[in-house]
Amino acid sequence: MSPAGSPGTRGARPPAAVDRPRLLAWEVLRAVDERGSYANLLLPSLLAGSGLPARDRGFVTELAYGALRAQGTLDGLLDTATSRPVHDIDPPLRDALRLGAYQLLRTRVPARAAVASTVDLVRATSGERPVRFANAVLRRVATRIAETGGDLATLLGAPRFETDPIGHLAVVTTHPRWIVEVVAEALGDDLDETRAALVADDTRPAVHLVARPGRTDQNRLLAEAAEEGLDAAAGPYSPYAVRLDGGDPARLPAVASGAAAVQDEGSQLVALALARTPTVGRDRGLTVDLCAGPGGKAALLAGLLTDRSGGGPGFSSQPAAPAGLAAPGSGATLLALEPRATRAGLVARSLAGEPRAWVVRADGRAAPLPAGSADRVLVDVPCTGLGALRRRPEARWRRIPGDLAALVPLQSALLVAALDLVRPGGVVAYATCSPHPAETVEVVRQVTGQRVDVSVLDARLGLPEVDGLGSGPFVQLWPHRHGTDAMFVALLRRNPD
């Protein structure tokens, strides 16, 4: 991405005074703003080709992710130091100011260096004209931070916790108020735990890996990590999970070969809960992932089916392809549906080497299968993604409450389709990467309340290793409790005939 700026400087090479880490962080912010890019997908590719040493790569990551997570707070802080609204400032200049304010507020960079380096960045990316403005604004911000000790509640005039706890938490944890309300509702209005959950969104997450069954295992993956000098530990819940404390997982041979992959342990638990829940009656040999992109859960399910094809609990040892579909290999047992071509390609890549699985481009609401033909169906629905805010730093400011108007009907329709697709005695797992009650328990209760042929199972029974799951019957994981994304899973069974 070329530096954006005035006509005379657009595309020009930045002067030597601009260090590359700050420029790369600025490029990430511009891509998120201009093109709707996802920072967690863009930044690794930028860093991989940067040639920067590890320390500088870490600084880029801190600046980019930190400024994106704290965007609302940074804009509020800048608003106190400028006579014009932040959102009226030219976007390239605004992103540079956000990076400068973030350094002043959240890093150990000395104030003078933070201001000077940001001014250099402004000069390189927006030209000479806004330099004096940027310098004045950042100096005012630095003064205010010094005067208040960086206390956000004081800097931004947050309401007192005693009079407006939601508003106070929104300011001091840098979340939109509506997200704080959602988290509090999901946690039963326990405000102490709500604060802990929100703080966890700003904590750097460990990289979670999955050892794909039948191709490698947890112990071998741990051994590879040790050989590469990576700090790794077995996941506390999934027998296939390994957690890395920093380092590049691509260095591991198992990851390079596809025998292992990056996958949050919470996502692994969703697949495990479905695979472990027994069906009732004779299996027909088909498991379906109704919304498979990008393919991580599908790959784990396919590995479980292959690894346990000799008759593991709930799996048929004599699978058959559904009528009208040609499987690429004999005995394929997993069908992954994904309507979008790019994501379907990702699913196919994830499933490469799994002889008992195949991918079909199709909308899960209209699966190319007869009703009642599947033993198990995973429906991991499109959602707000509020459960992965620590991994997707821009999402908390990109999502709005109005997004639910389109998402909830889609989620309900997909769950209905999954229940129609599963046979009597079969099991459906409904999953979201969100703790929002409107996307989780309310969808399940609304759909099951209209069907007499469905029973809600206790999902906790499928995850006996996991503590802190509450009273059930649903499972809601949390970053602050489990160190995973905030995945939700409900298990449902079509009543046997």
C-alpha positions as CSV (number, residue, x, y, z in Angstrom):
1,M,0.0,0.0,0.0
2,S,1.5,3.4,-1.0
3,P,1.5,6.2,1.4
4,A,-1.6,8.4,0.9
5,G,-1.3,12.2,1.0
6,S,-1.4,15.3,-1.0
7,P,-1.0,15.1,-4.8
8,G,2.6,16.2,-4.6
9,T,3.5,13.5,-2.2
10,R,1.2,10.6,-3.0
11,G,3.2,7.5,-3.7
12,A,6.5,9.2,-2.9
13,R,9.1,7.4,-0.9
14,P,9.0,8.4,2.7
15,P,12.0,10.3,4.0
16,A,14.6,8.4,6.1
17,A,13.2,10.1,9.2
18,V,10.1,8.0,9.1
19,D,10.8,4.6,10.6
20,R,9.3,1.6,8.9
21,P,7.4,0.1,11.9
22,R,5.3,3.2,12.3
23,L,4.7,3.4,8.6
24,L,3.6,-0.2,8.4
25,A,1.2,0.3,11.3
26,W,-0.2,3.3,9.5
27,E,-0.7,1.3,6.3
28,V,-2.7,-1.3,8.3
29,L,-5.0,1.4,9.7
30,R,-5.4,2.9,6.2
31,A,-6.3,-0.5,4.7
32,V,-8.9,-1.2,7.4
33,D,-10.4,2.2,6.9
34,E,-10.2,2.4,3.1
35,R,-10.8,-1.2,2.0
36,G,-12.5,-2.8,5.0
37,S,-9.4,-5.1,5.4
38,Y,-9.1,-7.4,8.4
39,A,-6.0,-6.5,10.4
40,N,-5.4,-10.1,11.6
41,L,-5.2,-11.2,7.9
42,L,-3.3,-8.2,6.5
43,L,-0.7,-7.6,9.2
44,P,1.0,-11.1,9.1
45,S,1.6,-10.8,5.3
46,L,3.0,-7.2,5.6
47,L,5.3,-8.3,8.4
48,A,6.4,-11.4,6.5
49,G,7.8,-9.3,3.7
50,S,9.1,-6.5,5.8
51,G,12.5,-7.8,6.7
52,L,12.1,-6.2,10.1
53,P,13.7,-7.8,13.2
54,A,11.5,-9.4,15.7
55,R,11.5,-6.5,18.1
56,D,10.3,-4.1,15.4
57,R,7.6,-6.6,14.2
58,G,6.3,-6.7,17.7
59,F,6.2,-2.9,17.8
60,V,4.2,-2.8,14.5
61,T,1.8,-5.3,15.9
62,E,1.3,-3.4,19.2
63,L,0.8,-0.1,17.4
64,A,-1.6,-1.4,14.7
65,Y,-3.7,-3.7,16.9
66,G,-3.6,-1.3,19.8
67,A,-4.8,1.7,17.8
68,L,-7.5,-0.2,16.2
69,R,-8.8,-1.6,19.5
70,A,-8.7,1.8,21.1
71,Q,-10.0,3.8,18.1
72,G,-13.1,5.2,19.9
73,T,-11.0,6.2,22.9
74,L,-8.3,7.7,20.8
75,D,-10.9,9.7,18.8
76,G,-12.4,10.9,22.1
77,L,-9.0,12.0,23.4
78,L,-8.1,13.8,20.1
79,D,-11.5,15.5,20.2
80,T,-10.4,17.2,23.5
81,A,-7.3,18.6,21.8
82,T,-8.6,19.9,18.5
83,S,-11.2,22.5,17.5
84,R,-12.7,20.4,14.7
85,P,-14.3,17.0,15.1
86,V,-12.0,14.1,14.6
87,H,-14.2,12.6,12.0
88,D,-13.8,15.7,9.8
89,I,-10.1,15.3,9.7
90,D,-8.6,13.9,6.5
91,P,-8.5,10.1,7.0
92,P,-4.8,9.6,6.3
93,L,-4.0,12.4,8.8
94,R,-6.5,11.1,11.3
95,D,-4.9,7.6,11.3
96,A,-1.5,9.1,11.9
97,L,-2.9,11.1,14.8
98,R,-4.5,8.0,16.2
99,L,-1.1,6.2,16.2
100,G,0.5,9.2,17.9
101,A,-2.1,9.4,20.6
102,Y,-1.9,5.6,21.1
103,Q,1.9,5.9,21.7
104,L,1.3,8.7,24.2
105,L,-1.4,6.9,26.0
106,R,-0.5,3.2,26.0
107,T,3.2,2.8,25.3
108,R,6.6,3.6,27.0
109,V,7.7,5.7,24.0
110,P,8.7,9.1,25.5
111,A,6.2,11.9,24.8
112,R,8.7,13.9,22.8
113,A,9.7,10.9,20.6
114,A,6.0,10.0,20.1
115,V,5.1,13.5,18.9
116,A,8.2,13.9,16.7
117,S,7.9,10.5,15.1
118,T,4.2,11.1,14.3
119,V,4.9,14.5,12.9
120,D,7.5,12.8,10.6
121,L,4.9,10.3,9.6
122,V,2.3,13.1,8.8
123,R,4.9,14.9,6.7
124,A,5.7,11.7,4.7
125,T,2.1,10.6,4.2
126,S,0.0,13.9,4.0
127,G,2.6,16.5,3.1
128,E,3.8,19.6,4.8
129,R,0.5,21.5,5.2
130,P,-1.0,19.6,8.2
131,V,2.3,19.3,10.1
132,R,1.8,22.3,12.4
133,F,-1.7,21.2,13.1
134,A,-0.6,17.6,14.0
135,N,2.2,18.9,16.2
136,A,-0.1,21.2,18.1
137,V,-2.8,18.5,18.6
138,L,-0.4,15.9,19.9
139,R,1.4,18.3,22.2
140,R,-2.0,19.1,23.8
141,V,-2.8,15.4,24.1
142,A,0.6,14.8,25.7
143,T,0.0,17.6,28.2
144,R,-3.4,16.3,29.2
145,I,-2.1,12.7,29.7
146,A,0.7,14.0,31.8
147,E,-1.7,16.1,33.9
148,T,-4.1,13.2,34.5
149,G,-1.6,10.3,34.8
150,G,-3.3,8.8,31.7
151,D,-6.5,8.0,33.6
152,L,-9.1,7.4,30.9
153,A,-12.1,8.2,33.2
154,T,-10.6,11.6,33.9
155,L,-9.3,12.3,30.4
156,L,-12.6,11.5,28.7
157,G,-15.0,12.6,31.5
158,A,-16.4,9.1,32.1
159,P,-19.5,8.8,34.3
160,R,-18.9,7.5,37.7
161,F,-19.2,3.7,38.1
162,E,-21.7,4.2,41.0
163,T,-24.1,6.2,38.8
164,D,-23.6,4.6,35.4
165,P,-21.5,1.4,35.5
166,I,-22.1,0.6,31.8
167,G,-21.0,4.0,30.6
168,H,-18.0,3.9,32.9
169,L,-16.9,0.5,31.7
170,A,-17.4,1.6,28.1
171,V,-14.9,4.4,28.5
172,V,-12.3,2.7,30.7
173,T,-12.2,-0.6,28.7
174,T,-12.5,1.1,25.2
175,H,-15.7,-0.6,24.0
176,P,-18.8,0.9,22.5
177,R,-21.5,1.1,25.1
178,W,-23.8,-1.4,23.3
179,I,-21.1,-4.1,23.5
180,V,-20.7,-3.5,27.2
181,E,-24.5,-4.0,27.6
182,V,-24.4,-7.2,25.6
183,V,-21.5,-8.7,27.6
184,A,-23.2,-7.7,30.9
185,E,-26.4,-9.3,29.8
186,A,-24.6,-12.5,28.8
187,L,-22.9,-12.6,32.2
188,G,-26.1,-12.2,34.2
189,D,-25.3,-8.5,34.9
190,D,-22.3,-9.4,37.0
191,L,-20.4,-6.2,36.6
192,D,-17.1,-7.4,38.0
193,E,-17.0,-10.3,35.6
194,T,-18.2,-8.0,32.8
195,R,-15.1,-5.8,33.5
196,A,-12.9,-8.9,33.4
197,A,-14.4,-10.0,30.1
198,L,-13.9,-6.6,28.5
199,V,-10.3,-6.3,29.7
200,A,-9.6,-9.7,28.2
201,D,-10.6,-8.3,24.8
202,D,-7.5,-6.1,25.0
203,T,-5.1,-8.9,26.1
204,R,-2.8,-10.3,23.5
205,P,-4.1,-13.8,22.8
206,A,-1.9,-16.8,22.5
207,V,-1.7,-18.6,19.2
208,H,-3.7,-21.8,19.3
209,L,-2.9,-24.7,17.1
210,V,-4.8,-27.9,16.3
211,A,-3.1,-31.2,15.8
212,R,-5.3,-32.8,13.1
213,P,-6.3,-36.3,14.2
214,G,-4.8,-39.1,12.1
215,R,-2.0,-36.8,10.8
216,T,-0.2,-35.7,13.9
217,D,-1.0,-35.4,17.6
218,Q,-0.6,-33.0,20.5
219,N,2.7,-34.5,21.8
220,R,4.4,-34.4,18.4
221,L,3.3,-30.9,17.9
222,L,4.7,-29.9,21.3
223,A,8.0,-31.6,20.4
224,E,8.2,-29.7,17.1
225,A,7.6,-26.4,18.9
226,A,10.4,-27.3,21.4
227,E,12.8,-28.1,18.5
228,E,12.0,-24.7,17.0
229,G,12.5,-22.9,20.3
230,L,8.9,-21.8,20.6
231,D,7.3,-21.5,24.0
232,A,4.4,-24.0,23.8
233,A,2.0,-25.8,26.2
234,A,-0.8,-28.3,25.7
235,G,-4.2,-26.7,25.6
236,P,-6.1,-27.3,28.8
237,Y,-9.3,-28.6,27.2
238,S,-9.0,-30.0,23.7
239,P,-6.7,-33.1,23.4
240,Y,-5.7,-31.7,20.0
241,A,-4.8,-28.1,21.1
242,V,-1.4,-26.5,21.6
243,R,-1.0,-22.9,22.7
244,L,2.0,-20.8,21.6
245,D,3.3,-17.8,23.6
246,G,4.6,-15.9,20.7
247,G,6.6,-17.0,17.7
248,D,5.7,-17.9,14.1
249,P,3.6,-21.1,13.9
250,A,4.5,-21.4,10.2
251,R,8.0,-22.5,11.3
252,L,6.5,-25.8,12.5
253,P,6.7,-28.6,9.9
254,A,3.3,-29.9,10.9
255,V,1.7,-26.5,10.1
256,A,3.6,-26.2,6.9
257,S,2.4,-29.7,5.8
258,G,-1.2,-29.1,6.9
259,A,-1.1,-31.8,9.6
260,A,-1.7,-29.0,12.1
261,A,-3.2,-25.5,11.7
262,V,-3.9,-22.3,13.6
263,Q,-7.3,-22.8,15.3
264,D,-8.7,-21.3,18.5
265,E,-9.2,-24.0,21.1
266,G,-12.8,-22.8,21.5
267,S,-13.5,-23.7,17.9
268,Q,-12.0,-27.1,18.5
269,L,-14.3,-27.6,21.4
270,V,-17.4,-26.9,19.2
271,A,-16.4,-29.7,16.8
272,L,-15.5,-32.0,19.7
273,A,-18.9,-31.5,21.4
274,L,-20.7,-32.5,18.3
275,A,-18.5,-35.5,17.6
276,R,-18.8,-36.8,21.1
277,T,-22.6,-36.6,21.4
278,P,-24.1,-40.0,20.6
279,T,-26.9,-40.3,18.0
280,V,-29.9,-42.6,18.6
281,G,-30.6,-45.3,16.1
282,R,-28.6,-46.5,13.1
283,D,-26.2,-44.0,11.5
284,R,-26.3,-43.4,7.8
285,G,-22.7,-42.3,7.7
286,L,-22.9,-38.6,6.9
287,T,-21.8,-35.5,8.8
288,V,-22.5,-32.1,7.4
289,D,-20.9,-28.7,8.1
290,L,-23.6,-26.3,6.9
291,C,-21.5,-23.1,7.0
292,A,-18.0,-24.4,6.6
293,G,-15.8,-21.4,5.6
294,P,-13.0,-21.0,6.3
295,G,-12.8,-24.8,7.1
296,G,-11.1,-25.2,10.5
297,K,-14.0,-27.0,12.2
298,A,-14.7,-29.1,9.0
299,A,-11.1,-30.2,8.9
300,L,-11.2,-31.3,12.6
301,L,-14.5,-33.1,12.1
302,A,-13.1,-34.9,9.0
303,G,-10.0,-35.9,11.0
304,L,-12.1,-37.2,13.8
305,L,-14.2,-39.3,11.4
306,T,-11.1,-40.7,9.7
307,D,-9.2,-41.3,12.9
308,R,-12.1,-43.1,14.5
309,S,-13.6,-44.8,11.5
310,G,-13.2,-48.1,13.2
311,G,-16.3,-47.5,15.3
312,G,-15.7,-44.6,17.7
313,P,-18.7,-43.4,19.7
314,G,-21.4,-42.1,17.5
315,F,-19.6,-42.7,14.2
316,S,-20.7,-45.1,11.6
317,S,-18.0,-47.6,10.3
318,Q,-19.8,-48.0,7.0
319,P,-20.5,-44.5,5.6
320,A,-22.3,-43.9,2.4
321,A,-22.4,-40.8,0.1
322,P,-25.8,-39.2,-0.1
323,A,-27.8,-39.9,-3.3
324,G,-27.1,-37.5,-6.2
325,L,-23.6,-36.5,-4.9
326,A,-20.4,-38.0,-6.2
327,A,-17.7,-38.2,-3.5
328,P,-14.1,-38.0,-4.6
329,G,-13.2,-41.1,-2.7
330,S,-14.9,-44.2,-1.4
331,G,-16.6,-43.8,2.0
332,A,-16.5,-40.0,2.2
333,T,-18.4,-39.0,5.4
334,L,-18.1,-35.2,5.7
335,L,-19.9,-32.8,3.4
336,A,-18.8,-29.2,3.8
337,L,-21.1,-26.5,2.3
338,E,-20.0,-23.0,1.6
339,P,-21.7,-20.6,-0.7
340,R,-18.9,-18.1,-1.4
341,A,-16.2,-19.1,-3.9
342,T,-13.2,-17.7,-2.0
343,R,-14.2,-19.3,1.3
344,A,-15.1,-22.6,-0.4
345,G,-11.5,-22.6,-1.7
346,L,-10.2,-22.1,1.8
347,V,-12.4,-25.0,3.0
348,A,-11.0,-27.2,0.2
349,R,-7.5,-26.3,1.2
350,S,-8.2,-27.2,4.8
351,L,-9.7,-30.5,3.8
352,A,-6.9,-31.5,1.4
353,G,-5.7,-34.9,2.3
354,E,-8.9,-36.0,4.0
355,P,-10.2,-38.8,1.8
356,R,-13.6,-39.0,3.6
357,A,-14.6,-35.4,3.0
358,W,-15.7,-33.1,0.1
359,V,-16.8,-29.6,-0.5
360,V,-19.8,-28.3,-2.3
361,R,-20.6,-24.6,-3.1
362,A,-24.1,-24.2,-1.8
363,D,-26.2,-22.1,0.6
364,G,-26.8,-24.0,3.8
365,R,-30.5,-23.0,3.7
366,A,-30.9,-25.0,0.5
367,A,-28.5,-27.9,1.0
368,P,-28.4,-30.3,-2.0
369,L,-29.3,-33.2,0.2
370,P,-32.6,-35.1,1.0
371,A,-34.2,-34.1,4.3
372,G,-33.2,-36.4,7.2
373,S,-30.1,-37.7,5.4
374,A,-27.4,-36.6,7.9
375,D,-26.5,-38.1,11.3
376,R,-24.8,-34.9,12.5
377,V,-25.0,-31.3,11.3
378,L,-22.7,-28.4,12.4
379,V,-24.3,-25.0,11.8
380,D,-21.6,-22.4,12.7
381,V,-23.7,-19.4,11.7
382,P,-22.5,-16.0,10.4
383,C,-22.6,-13.6,13.4
384,T,-21.3,-10.3,14.8
385,G,-18.0,-11.9,15.8
386,L,-18.1,-10.2,19.2
387,G,-16.5,-13.3,20.7
388,A,-13.3,-12.7,18.8
389,L,-12.7,-9.0,19.5
390,R,-9.2,-9.7,20.9
391,R,-8.2,-11.3,17.6
392,R,-10.0,-8.8,15.3
393,P,-9.1,-5.4,16.8
394,E,-11.2,-3.3,14.4
395,A,-14.4,-5.3,14.8
396,R,-15.7,-3.6,18.0
397,W,-15.9,-0.2,16.1
398,R,-17.0,-1.7,12.8
399,R,-20.0,-3.6,14.1
400,I,-23.3,-1.8,15.0
401,P,-26.4,-3.0,16.8
402,G,-28.3,-2.8,13.5
403,D,-26.3,-5.7,12.1
404,L,-28.5,-8.0,14.1
405,A,-31.5,-7.2,11.9
406,A,-30.1,-9.2,9.0
407,L,-28.1,-11.7,11.0
408,V,-30.7,-13.1,13.3
409,P,-33.2,-14.2,10.6
410,L,-30.3,-15.8,8.7
411,Q,-29.2,-17.6,11.8
412,S,-32.7,-18.9,12.5
413,A,-33.2,-20.0,8.9
414,L,-29.9,-21.9,9.0
415,L,-30.8,-23.6,12.3
416,V,-34.2,-24.7,10.8
417,A,-32.4,-26.1,7.7
418,A,-30.0,-28.0,9.9
419,L,-32.8,-29.6,11.9
420,D,-34.6,-30.5,8.7
421,L,-31.4,-32.1,7.3
422,V,-30.6,-34.3,10.3
423,R,-32.3,-37.6,10.7
424,P,-34.5,-38.6,13.6
425,G,-32.1,-39.5,16.4
426,G,-29.4,-37.3,14.9
427,V,-27.7,-34.3,16.5
428,V,-27.3,-30.7,15.5
429,A,-24.6,-28.3,16.9
430,Y,-25.6,-24.6,16.7
431,A,-22.5,-22.4,17.2
432,T,-21.6,-18.8,17.0
433,C,-18.4,-16.8,17.8
434,S,-20.5,-14.4,19.9
435,P,-21.9,-14.1,23.4
436,H,-24.8,-11.9,22.2
437,P,-28.0,-13.5,23.7
438,A,-29.9,-12.4,20.5
439,E,-27.6,-14.6,18.4
440,T,-27.3,-17.5,20.8
441,V,-29.9,-18.6,23.4
442,E,-32.7,-16.5,21.8
443,V,-32.2,-18.0,18.4
444,V,-32.2,-21.5,19.8
445,R,-35.2,-21.0,22.0
446,Q,-37.2,-19.3,19.2
447,V,-36.6,-22.1,16.7
448,T,-37.0,-25.0,19.1
449,G,-40.1,-23.4,20.6
450,Q,-41.8,-23.9,17.3
451,R,-40.8,-27.6,16.9
452,V,-42.1,-30.6,18.8
453,D,-39.6,-32.9,17.1
454,V,-36.5,-31.4,18.8
455,S,-35.0,-31.8,22.2
456,V,-32.3,-29.5,23.7
457,L,-29.4,-31.5,25.1
458,D,-27.0,-30.5,27.8
459,A,-23.9,-29.4,25.8
460,R,-21.7,-29.4,28.9
461,L,-21.8,-33.2,28.8
462,G,-19.8,-33.1,25.6
463,L,-17.1,-31.1,27.2
464,P,-16.4,-32.7,30.6
465,E,-12.8,-31.2,30.7
466,V,-14.1,-27.6,30.7
467,D,-14.9,-25.8,33.9
468,G,-16.8,-22.6,34.4
469,L,-19.7,-23.5,32.1
470,G,-22.5,-22.5,34.4
471,S,-25.9,-24.2,34.7
472,G,-26.3,-25.2,31.1
473,P,-27.8,-26.5,28.9
474,F,-25.8,-24.3,26.6
475,V,-22.1,-23.8,26.6
476,Q,-20.7,-20.3,26.5
477,L,-16.9,-20.0,26.5
478,W,-15.1,-16.8,27.5
479,P,-11.6,-15.4,27.0
480,H,-11.3,-14.4,30.7
481,R,-12.4,-17.8,31.9
482,H,-11.1,-20.2,29.4
483,G,-8.5,-18.3,27.3
484,T,-10.5,-19.0,24.2
485,D,-12.7,-17.0,21.9
486,A,-16.2,-16.5,23.3
487,M,-17.7,-19.4,21.4
488,F,-21.3,-20.5,22.0
489,V,-22.7,-24.0,21.3
490,A,-26.1,-25.6,21.7
491,L,-26.7,-29.3,21.0
492,L,-30.1,-30.4,19.7
493,R,-31.4,-33.8,18.8
494,R,-34.2,-34.7,16.4
495,N,-36.5,-36.9,18.4
496,P,-36.4,-40.5,17.3
497,D,-39.4,-41.8,15.5
